[in-house]
């Protein structure tokens, strides 16, 4: 019981799940929760967790974090203070994710924890017609020219890469999660697929991949437990065409030419009628599927939920073979 972990974004789904798992693991003595508000996990009888109000958008917060890390003897910092869905408050989102990552890394450069683990997304690869069927971790992070939501995460990853090069005493791990689906998580994709209809770009039906929320939380805990570094794709089991996903979900496909769909999406986003930005349409046109082989080989992560089971859990539907699948998933 000697390890001490600090978590930024402790109120996020992954942050909350990591707190719960660290509470149950005897190897961890303290868990520091860094967020603007107190996580619900503290109200659930947490004994190791301690809350510290931290706002990553404040100009001098890096010195405060560095002092905290040094004083508490933190050996691992998990940086998960990233938005799960786009915000119309784009300047604030940029301050939180891009500038906030700079503050966190400045603090790590001063305090020198042994491990730094950052949450990211496979959407950072970008959806492009030249993408291969599966993108591995060496692929360029091209982001999206019109999406600050994605590009802020790309910039955060580039900062982490530079930090790793300049601070070899700290092992840096980045987890690029495929879109997370499940019965409790809330993000860009759960909001998108909660609507009764969905646009389909005329002439396009790309493969999609997801990762079950439980698998995602398990992968993050594995990264904290395991002494690995570098980027890892965290993906679910299997892929399906977009129109097949819509059929499984019982959603109505709405075929549209891309230019029409983009103009309509821009108008609905600008008026805040829909929470899905126009940039999402490219991910409904071109494949952006990641290869999870490195995570399986070096991290020991292999998804336990199939894509179909992940979709059914998101819908709250119990499959006929549910008992067997649950037993295998909880393994």
C-alpha positions in Angstrom: 0.0 0.0 0.0 2.5 2.5 -1.2 1.4 4.0 -4.5 -0.2 7.5 -4.7 -2.2 8.5 -7.8 -3.5 11.9 -8.7 -6.4 12.3 -11.2 -7.4 15.4 -13.1 -10.9 15.2 -14.4 -12.0 13.1 -11.5 -15.6 13.9 -12.2 -15.6 12.3 -15.7 -16.8 8.8 -16.3 -13.3 7.4 -16.6 -12.1 9.4 -13.6 -15.0 8.1 -11.4 -14.5 4.5 -12.4 -10.7 4.7 -11.8 -11.3 6.1 -8.3 -13.6 3.1 -7.6 -11.0 0.6 -8.8 -8.1 2.2 -6.9 -10.2 2.2 -3.8 -10.5 -1.6 -4.1 -6.8 -2.2 -4.8 -4.6 -2.6 -1.7 -1.5 -1.5 -3.6 -2.7 2.1 -3.6 -2.5 4.2 -0.4 -3.9 7.5 -1.6 -5.9 8.9 -4.5 -5.8 12.7 -5.1 -8.9 14.0 -6.9 -8.2 17.2 -8.9 -11.2 18.9 -10.3 -13.3 22.0 -10.1 -16.1 20.2 -8.1 -16.1 17.4 -5.6 -16.6 14.0 -7.3 -19.6 11.9 -6.3 -17.2 9.1 -5.4 -16.4 10.8 -2.2 -20.0 10.6 -1.1 -20.0 6.8 -1.7 -17.7 6.0 1.2 -14.3 6.5 -0.4 -11.5 6.1 2.2 -8.3 6.7 0.2 -9.6 9.6 -2.0 -9.0 13.2 -1.1 -10.4 16.1 -3.0 -8.4 19.2 -4.1 -10.2 22.0 -5.9 -8.2 22.6 -9.1 -9.1 24.8 -12.1 -6.8 24.1 -15.0 -7.8 27.3 -16.7 -6.2 29.4 -14.0 -2.9 31.0 -15.1 -0.7 30.0 -12.2 -2.3 26.6 -11.4 0.8 24.7 -12.5 2.8 25.8 -9.5 0.0 24.8 -7.2 -0.3 21.4 -8.8 3.5 20.9 -8.6 3.5 21.7 -4.9 0.6 19.3 -4.3 2.3 16.4 -6.3 5.6 16.9 -4.4 4.0 17.2 -0.9 1.8 14.2 -1.3 4.4 12.0 -2.9 2.5 11.3 -6.1 4.1 8.6 -8.3 1.4 8.6 -11.1 -0.6 11.4 -12.5 -3.6 10.5 -14.7 -4.7 13.4 -16.9 -8.3 13.0 -17.9 -9.6 16.6 -17.8 -11.0 16.5 -21.3 -14.5 17.1 -22.6 -16.6 14.1 -23.7 -18.6 16.2 -26.2 -18.1 19.5 -28.0 -19.0 22.8 -26.4 -20.2 26.0 -27.9 -17.9 27.7 -25.4 -14.9 26.9 -27.6 -12.5 29.4 -26.0 -13.1 28.0 -22.5 -12.8 24.4 -23.9 -9.4 25.4 -25.5 -8.2 26.8 -22.2 -9.2 23.6 -20.3 -7.8 21.1 -22.7 -4.9 22.7 -24.5 -3.7 25.2 -22.0 -4.7 23.0 -19.1 -2.5 20.2 -20.4 0.4 22.7 -20.6 -0.2 23.5 -16.9 -0.3 19.9 -15.9 2.8 19.0 -17.8 4.6 22.1 -16.3 3.7 20.7 -12.9 5.0 17.3 -13.8 8.3 18.8 -15.1 8.8 20.3 -11.7 7.6 17.5 -9.5 8.8 14.6 -11.7 6.4 11.8 -10.9 7.4 8.4 -12.2 4.3 8.1 -14.5 2.1 10.4 -16.5 -1.0 8.8 -18.2 -3.2 10.8 -20.5 -6.7 10.1 -21.9 -7.1 10.8 -25.6 -9.3 9.5 -28.5 -8.9 7.6 -31.8 -10.8 10.5 -33.4 -7.5 12.4 -33.3 -6.3 10.3 -36.3 -9.0 12.1 -38.4 -11.5 10.6 -40.9 -9.9 10.7 -44.3 -10.5 8.9 -47.6 -6.8 7.7 -47.6 -7.0 6.1 -44.2 -6.1 2.4 -44.1 -8.6 -0.1 -42.8 -6.9 -0.1 -39.4 -4.7 2.8 -38.0 -1.9 1.8 -35.7 -0.2 4.1 -33.2 2.4 5.3 -35.7 -0.3 6.9 -37.9 -0.3 10.7 -38.1 -2.7 12.5 -35.9 -4.4 14.6 -38.6 -7.4 15.7 -36.5 -10.1 17.7 -38.3 -9.6 21.1 -39.9 -12.9 22.4 -38.6 -13.1 20.8 -35.1 -11.6 22.5 -32.1 -13.0 19.6 -30.0 -10.7 17.1 -31.8 -7.8 19.4 -32.5 -7.4 20.5 -28.9 -6.8 16.8 -28.1 -4.3 16.5 -30.9 -2.4 19.5 -29.5 -2.5 17.9 -26.0 -1.0 14.7 -27.4 1.8 16.7 -29.1 2.5 18.4 -25.8 2.8 15.0 -24.1 5.1 13.8 -26.8 7.4 16.7 -26.3 7.3 16.3 -22.5 8.3 12.7 -22.8 11.2 13.6 -25.0 12.4 16.3 -22.7 11.7 14.5 -19.4 12.9 10.9 -19.7 12.6 10.4 -15.9 8.8 10.3 -16.3 7.2 7.5 -18.3 4.4 8.9 -20.5 1.5 6.8 -21.6 -1.4 8.0 -23.8 -4.6 6.0 -24.2 -6.5 6.7 -27.4 -10.0 5.4 -26.8 -12.4 4.5 -29.5 -15.8 6.1 -29.1 -17.1 4.8 -25.7 -20.6 3.4 -25.5 -22.5 2.0 -22.5 -25.5 2.3 -20.3 -24.2 5.1 -18.1 -21.5 7.1 -20.0 -22.5 10.4 -21.7 -20.5 11.7 -24.7 -20.7 12.9 -28.3 -21.6 9.5 -29.6 -24.2 8.5 -27.0 -25.9 11.8 -27.6 -25.8 11.3 -31.4 -27.2 7.8 -31.3 -29.9 8.7 -28.8 -31.8 10.5 -31.5 -34.5 8.6 -33.5 -32.9 9.3 -36.8 -29.4 9.8 -38.1 -27.9 11.2 -41.4 -26.3 8.8 -43.9 -24.0 10.4 -46.4 -25.0 9.3 -49.9 -22.6 6.7 -51.3 -20.8 6.2 -48.0 -21.1 3.5 -45.3 -17.9 3.4 -43.3 -17.0 0.8 -40.7 -17.4 2.0 -37.1 -15.8 0.8 -33.9 -16.7 1.4 -30.2 -15.4 0.3 -26.9 -17.7 -0.7 -24.0 -17.5 1.7 -21.0 -16.5 -1.2 -18.7 -13.7 -2.2 -21.0 -12.5 1.4 -21.2 -12.4 1.8 -17.4 -10.5 -1.6 -17.2 -7.9 -0.4 -19.8 -7.3 2.8 -17.8 -6.7 0.8 -14.6 -4.4 -1.5 -16.5 -2.3 1.5 -17.7 -2.0 2.7 -14.1 -1.0 -0.8 -12.9 1.4 -1.6 -15.8 4.8 -0.1 -16.4 4.4 0.8 -20.1 4.8 4.0 -22.1 3.9 5.4 -25.5 0.5 5.6 -27.2 -2.1 2.8 -27.1 -5.3 2.4 -29.1 -8.1 1.1 -26.8 -10.7 -0.4 -29.0 -13.6 -2.8 -28.7 -14.1 -6.2 -30.2 -15.2 -6.1 -33.9 -16.4 -3.4 -36.3 -19.7 -2.9 -38.2 -20.9 -0.7 -41.1 -22.5 2.5 -40.0 -25.9 1.5 -41.5 -25.8 -1.8 -39.7 -25.2 0.0 -36.4 -28.2 2.2 -37.1 -30.3 -0.9 -37.9 -29.2 -2.6 -34.6 -30.2 0.5 -32.7 -33.5 0.9 -34.4 -32.6 4.3 -35.7 -34.0 5.7 -38.9 -31.3 6.4 -41.6 -31.8 9.7 -43.4 -29.8 9.7 -46.7 -28.4 13.1 -47.6 -25.9 14.5 -50.0 -22.8 15.6 -48.0 -23.1 19.3 -48.9 -26.8 19.4 -47.9 -26.0 17.5 -44.7 -23.2 19.8 -43.8 -25.2 23.0 -44.3 -28.1 21.6 -42.3 -25.7 20.4 -39.6 -24.0 23.8 -39.4 -27.3 25.6 -39.0 -28.5 23.1 -36.3 -25.2 23.4 -34.4 -25.2 27.2 -34.6 -28.7 27.4 -33.2 -27.9 24.7 -30.6 -30.8 22.6 -31.7 -28.4 19.5 -32.0 -25.3 18.8 -30.0 -23.5 17.1 -32.9 -21.1 19.5 -34.8 -20.7 19.4 -38.6 -17.2 17.8 -38.3 -18.8 14.6 -37.1 -20.2 14.1 -40.7 -16.7 13.2 -41.9 -16.6 10.3 -39.5 -19.8 9.1 -41.1 -18.1 9.2 -44.6 -14.6 7.9 -44.1 -13.2 5.1 -42.0 -11.4 5.9 -38.8 -10.8 2.5 -37.2 -7.8 1.9 -34.9 -5.7 -1.2 -34.5 -5.6 -2.5 -30.9 -2.8 -5.0 -31.3 -0.2 -3.0 -29.3 -2.5 -2.6 -26.3 -3.1 -6.4 -26.4 0.6 -7.3 -26.6 2.1 -4.7 -24.2 -0.7 -3.6 -22.0 -2.5 -6.9 -21.7 -5.8 -5.3 -22.8 -8.2 -7.2 -25.1 -11.8 -6.0 -25.1 -14.3 -8.4 -23.5 -17.4 -7.0 -25.0 -18.3 -7.4 -28.7 -19.5 -4.5 -30.7 -23.0 -5.9 -30.8 -23.1 -6.5 -27.1 -21.8 -2.9 -26.5 -24.6 -1.5 -28.7 -27.2 -3.6 -26.8 -25.9 -2.5 -23.5 -26.1 1.1 -24.6 -29.7 0.5 -25.6 -30.5 -1.2 -22.3 -31.4 -4.5 -24.1 -30.5 -7.9 -22.6 -29.4 -10.3 -25.4 -30.5 -13.9 -25.4 -27.0 -15.1 -24.6 -26.5 -12.3 -22.1 -25.7 -14.4 -19.1 -22.8 -16.1 -20.9 -21.5 -12.8 -22.3 -21.7 -11.1 -18.9 -19.8 -13.9 -17.2 -17.1 -13.7 -19.9 -16.9 -9.9 -19.6 -16.6 -9.9 -15.9 -14.0 -12.7 -16.0 
